[in-house]
Each structure stands twice: as C-alpha cells, then as structure tokens.
C-alpha cells in the first residue's frame, strides 16, 4: 500500500455534498486501496462490485480485472449512486463469479458488519470504518500478512462474535456497502454512507479465535517453480494408472474437452495424481498438455503453478 487514503486524499467520502464526479473519483481511489495489495503479477484476479436498483431486490454483478492502472469510474457512472445501492467485496476472485471456491488464496483483510456495536471497542481496532445507516457501521482490518479465505473468515467470525457484530456475514465472498454511496432502503431517508476512520497501517495482532475454531494449515508442499516439460503426459499416466480412479485416469487421456466444467476436471486430475504419489513436475506435465487447462488458461505457466498448489492445499486441508 503506497498511499494511505484519508480525509485529505478522499475528502468526498467523509461527507456528503460534493459533485458526483469528485465522489466517483474518490470511490475509485478507495477501491484501489482495498484491492491494490491483491494485484498479482502474471495472475488474473478480479474485484467484485454489485449493484441493486432503488426499489428492487435483484443484484447486478460487475467484475474488474485488477492491475496497477485499473479504474472502476465507468462502472460507477453506469450505476448512478443516486439510483443504485453500491456494494463491493473486500476480497478478490480468480474467476468472474463470487463463489467461495473462486476467492483468491491471499486475503489481506478482515471484515465485519459491526451493525449497532461500537467499532472502536473491537480488538484489534479496525483499520477502516464507515456508517451504513443511522447507528450502524461496517469495518475492515488490514493485516500485515495475508491469509487463506478460511483463515480470514475465522478471524472475521471471531471479531464479530466477541464484539457483538452481525454474525451472519463472515463468509469470504462477503459484500459491503461502498463509502460515498447512499442507502436506498425504504425505511431510511437515503442516508449518505461516510467514512468514519481510515488508517491503513498493517495490523500485527490477530483476534483470539472462538472455542472450537481452528486455522487450517496451508499446503505442506513447498511451492516452487514447476517444470511442465519434464515428463510425457501418457508416460505419467502409464506410471500411475493402477493407482488412479477411473475418472482421473480417463481425463488424463482426453485429447479434447468433453465436459464444460474444465476447472473441475483439472481438480480431479491433480487430486488423483497427487494421491497416487506423482511428483509436482509429473503433475505439471500432465495438466500443462491437458485440453481442460489449455483451452481455459492457454500458455500461462504461473496460472498452472497456482492451480496445482491451490488444489494440493485443499487436498491436504481435507486430510
């Protein structure tokens, strides 16, 4: 985070009455401050925005690919804050959907619907606080190191339960109201949503977990550069075919895509090979030449490595 946002950098988010063009620019700055730490070189990640038109219950989703020059100004103009409720997800996604399975594995934030509780009584204290309606707030915690989605959700749940927030909002695909927008719920008189606090100094402390909560261990396999050219795909299949289940064995031999769920097929192959005892380079060599990977991600070694290590982490967590 190079430039912390505060009332000098984003003045329109702290109080109503500024021109829309100025507020939209500051909302764009705010979202980059939230998503910026999650930009990854050579890996596609997406920020999530959702909008609900005044008087409607239907949510419209928009995604923006994260980059150093990203901008959401066009999207925010399209969904006029005077006519739409505006929401954002603090975590980012590896696909253009908000499924929990698509949440990026590096979550820099804790989050909480503080509701009617006192946000400044939370320990550790939140980094960012904004008011969503009279007497109600939401908050974010900027950690000094990222966590997996499960870890981040566990810390967010602990914060919520211990301090009286809304315990129904701890999932890693959580949506929060966007500062600088308006709350169009009929029971309110269109209140402005102002920032109340913004200190983006990384937080070293973590909340004590609730009784029975456990932080899942991340992959025990050491991540390193993989060599997808080290082995022949069919040679790896012949080596491990007696240890593979029928599904994984069949998928490895496919030379064309025969099912729409390509991610699920890659998951099945990596899982099957890992459990059969294949090496990382053997797994990489199979997936690299598989049509289920190539037709979705193309010639992207970094994506190959991330897919393999993410799947292995899930397998080891399940054990």
C-alpha positions in Angstrom: 0.0 0.0 0.0 1.9 3.1 -1.2 -0.5 5.9 -0.3 -2.9 5.6 2.6 -6.3 7.1 2.0 -7.5 9.7 4.4 -9.7 12.8 4.6 -7.1 14.7 2.6 -6.8 12.2 -0.2 -10.5 11.3 -0.5 -12.4 14.2 1.0 -15.7 13.4 -0.7 -16.1 10.1 1.1 -16.1 11.7 4.5 -19.1 14.0 4.0 -22.0 14.5 1.5 -22.4 17.5 -0.8 -19.6 17.0 -3.2 -20.1 16.8 -7.0 -20.7 13.2 -8.3 -17.6 13.3 -10.5 -15.4 14.0 -7.5 -17.0 11.4 -5.3 -16.7 8.7 -8.1 -13.0 9.5 -8.4 -12.5 9.1 -4.7 -14.5 5.8 -4.6 -12.2 4.6 -7.3 -9.2 5.6 -5.1 -10.8 3.8 -2.2 -11.3 0.5 -4.1 -7.7 0.6 -5.4 -6.5 0.9 -1.8 -8.6 -2.1 -0.8 -7.8 -4.3 -3.9 -4.3 -2.9 -4.7 -2.4 -5.3 -2.3 -4.1 -8.2 -4.0 -2.8 -7.4 -7.5 -0.7 -10.4 -8.6 1.9 -10.4 -11.4 1.1 -12.9 -14.2 -2.2 -14.0 -12.5 -5.7 -12.8 -13.3 -7.6 -11.6 -10.3 -10.9 -9.7 -10.2 -12.6 -7.2 -7.9 -16.3 -7.6 -7.4 -18.9 -4.9 -7.4 -22.6 -5.4 -7.0 -25.5 -3.0 -7.5 -29.2 -3.0 -6.5 -31.5 -0.6 -8.1 -33.7 1.5 -5.8 -36.9 -0.4 -5.1 -35.6 -3.7 -6.5 -34.2 -6.8 -4.8 -32.2 -8.0 -7.8 -28.4 -7.7 -7.6 -26.4 -6.9 -10.7 -22.8 -8.1 -10.6 -19.8 -6.4 -12.3 -16.1 -7.5 -12.2 -13.0 -5.6 -12.9 -9.6 -7.2 -13.6 -7.1 -5.9 -11.2 -4.0 -4.1 -12.4 -1.8 -1.1 -11.5 -3.8 1.1 -13.9 -7.3 -0.3 -13.0 -10.3 2.0 -12.9 -13.9 1.5 -11.9 -15.0 5.0 -12.8 -17.0 3.9 -15.8 -18.9 1.2 -13.8 -19.7 3.6 -11.0 -21.0 6.2 -13.5 -23.2 3.5 -15.1 -24.7 2.5 -11.7 -25.6 6.0 -10.5 -25.3 6.2 -6.7 -28.5 8.2 -6.5 -30.4 5.4 -8.1 -28.5 2.3 -7.1 -27.2 0.8 -3.9 -23.5 0.1 -4.4 -21.6 -2.8 -2.8 -18.0 -4.2 -3.1 -16.2 -7.3 -2.0 -13.0 -6.7 0.0 -11.6 -10.0 -1.2 -10.7 -10.7 -4.8 -11.5 -13.6 -7.1 -9.7 -15.8 -9.5 -12.8 -16.2 -11.7 -15.6 -13.7 -12.7 -18.0 -15.2 -10.1 -18.5 -14.8 -6.4 -18.3 -18.5 -5.5 -16.3 -19.2 -2.3 -14.2 -21.6 -4.4 -13.1 -18.6 -6.5 -11.9 -16.4 -3.7 -8.2 -15.6 -4.0 -6.0 -17.6 -1.7 -4.3 -14.4 -0.4 -6.8 -12.4 1.7 -5.3 -9.2 3.2 -8.5 -8.1 5.1 -10.7 -9.0 8.0 -14.3 -7.7 7.7 -17.4 -7.3 9.8 -20.9 -6.0 9.8 -20.4 -4.1 13.0 -24.1 -3.3 13.0 -25.1 -1.4 16.2 -22.0 -2.3 18.1 -19.2 0.1 18.8 -16.5 -0.5 16.2 -13.8 1.2 18.3 -14.3 -1.4 21.0 -13.1 -4.2 18.8 -9.7 -5.7 19.5 -7.6 -5.2 17.5 -9.2 -1.9 16.4 -10.4 -1.8 12.8 -8.4 -0.1 10.0 -11.4 1.3 8.1 -14.9 2.1 9.4 -17.9 3.6 7.6 -21.5 4.3 8.6 -24.1 2.3 6.5 -27.3 3.7 8.2 -28.1 5.7 11.3 -26.3 3.9 14.2 -24.9 1.1 12.0 -21.4 0.6 10.7 -19.2 -1.8 8.7 -15.4 -2.2 9.2 -12.2 -3.7 7.7 -8.9 -4.8 9.3 -5.8 -4.6 7.1 -3.5 -7.5 8.2 0.3 -7.3 8.0 0.3 -10.7 6.2 -2.3 -12.3 4.0 -4.4 -15.4 5.0 -6.3 -18.1 3.1 -10.0 -17.5 2.8 -10.7 -20.0 5.6 -8.3 -18.3 7.9 -9.6 -14.8 7.1 -13.2 -15.9 7.7 -12.2 -17.5 11.0 -10.7 -14.2 12.2 -13.7 -12.2 10.9 -16.1 -14.5 12.7 -14.1 -14.2 16.0 -14.2 -10.4 15.7 -17.9 -10.5 15.1 -18.9 -12.9 17.8 -16.7 -11.4 20.5 -17.8 -7.8 20.0 -21.4 -8.0 19.0 -21.5 -7.6 15.3 -23.8 -9.4 12.8 -22.6 -13.0 12.9 -24.2 -13.8 9.5 -21.5 -12.1 7.4 -18.2 -13.9 7.9 -18.0 -15.7 4.5 -15.0 -14.8 2.4 -17.3 -13.6 -0.5 -18.9 -11.0 1.7 -20.3 -7.9 0.2 -20.1 -4.5 2.0 -21.6 -1.1 1.2 -19.3 1.3 -0.7 -18.4 4.5 1.1 -19.6 7.6 -0.8 -22.8 5.9 -1.9 -26.4 6.1 -0.5 -28.6 3.6 1.4 -31.8 3.3 -0.5 -33.7 1.1 1.9 -37.3 2.4 2.1 -37.1 2.7 5.9 -34.3 5.3 5.7 -34.3 8.7 4.1 -31.5 8.0 1.7 -28.6 8.4 4.1 -25.1 9.1 2.8 -22.5 6.5 3.6 -19.5 8.3 5.0 -16.0 7.1 6.1 -15.5 7.5 9.8 -12.0 6.1 10.1 -9.2 5.1 7.7 -5.8 4.1 9.0 -4.1 1.6 6.7 -1.1 0.8 9.0 -0.8 -3.0 8.8 -2.1 -4.8 11.9 0.2 -7.4 13.5 -2.2 -8.6 16.2 -5.0 -11.1 15.5 -8.2 -11.7 17.4 -8.3 -14.7 19.6 -10.2 -17.5 17.9 -13.5 -18.8 19.3 -13.6 -22.0 21.2 -13.6 -24.9 18.7 -12.2 -22.7 15.8 -9.1 -24.0 14.1 -6.9 -22.4 11.5 -6.5 -24.8 8.6 -2.9 -25.4 7.7 -1.8 -24.2 4.3 -0.2 -26.7 1.9 2.7 -28.6 3.3 4.1 -29.0 -0.1 6.8 -26.3 -0.6 5.8 -24.1 -3.5 8.5 -23.7 -6.2 8.8 -23.2 -9.9 7.4 -26.3 -11.8 8.8 -27.8 -15.0 5.8 -28.8 -17.2 8.2 -30.2 -19.9 9.9 -32.7 -17.7 7.6 -35.6 -18.5 5.3 -37.0 -21.1 1.6 -37.0 -20.2 0.9 -40.5 -21.3 4.2 -41.7 -19.7 2.9 -40.3 -16.4 -0.5 -41.9 -16.9 1.1 -45.4 -17.5 3.3 -45.0 -14.4 0.3 -44.3 -12.1 -2.7 -45.8 -13.9 -3.1 -48.6 -11.4 -3.4 -46.1 -8.5 -5.8 -43.7 -10.3 -9.5 -43.9 -10.1 -11.5 -44.3 -13.3 -12.4 -40.7 -13.6 -8.9 -39.2 -13.3 -7.4 -42.0 -15.5 -9.9 -41.2 -18.2 -9.5 -37.4 -18.1 -5.7 -37.6 -18.4 -6.1 -39.5 -21.7 -8.5 -37.0 -23.2 -7.1 -35.0 -26.2 -10.2 -32.7 -26.4 -12.6 -31.1 -24.0 -15.6 -33.3 -23.4 -17.2 -31.5 -20.5 -18.0 -27.9 -19.7 -16.6 -27.9 -16.1 -12.9 -27.6 -17.1 -11.8 -26.4 -13.6 -13.5 -29.5 -12.0 -11.7 -31.8 -14.4 -8.3 -30.2 -13.7 -9.1 -30.5 -9.9 -9.9 -34.3 -10.4 -6.6 -34.9 -12.3 -4.4 -33.0 -9.9 -6.0 -34.7 -6.9 -5.8 -38.1 -8.4 -2.2 -37.8 -9.4 -1.2 -36.2 -6.0 -2.9 -39.0 -4.1 -1.3 -41.6 -6.3 2.2 -40.3 -5.4 3.1 -38.4 -8.6 5.8 -35.7 -8.3 4.9 -32.0 -8.8 6.7 -31.9 -12.1 4.8 -35.0 -13.2 1.5 -33.4 -12.3 2.5 -30.2 -14.0 3.5 -32.1 -17.2 0.0 -33.8 -17.3 -2.0 -30.6 -16.7 0.1 -28.4 -19.0 -0.8 -30.5 -22.0 -4.4 -31.3 -20.9 -7.1 -29.6 -23.1 -9.0 -28.9 -19.9 -6.2 -26.5 -18.8 -5.0 -25.3 -22.2 -8.4 -24.2 -23.6 -9.1 -22.2 -20.4 -5.7 -20.7 -19.5 -3.5 -21.1 -22.6 0.2 -20.7 -22.3 0.3 -19.5 -18.7 2.9 -21.3 -16.5 2.2 -19.1 -13.5 -1.5 -20.0 -13.7 -0.6 -23.6 -14.0 1.5 -23.4 -10.8 -1.2 -21.6 -8.9 -3.8 -24.1 -9.9 -1.7 -27.0 -8.8 -0.6 -25.6 -5.5 -4.1 -24.4 -4.6 -5.7 -27.8 -5.4 -3.0 -29.6 -3.3 -3.6 -27.2 -0.4 -7.3 -28.1 -0.5 -6.5 -31.8 -0.6 -4.1 -31.5 2.4 -6.6 -29.4 4.4 -9.2 -32.2 3.9 -6.8 -34.7 5.4 
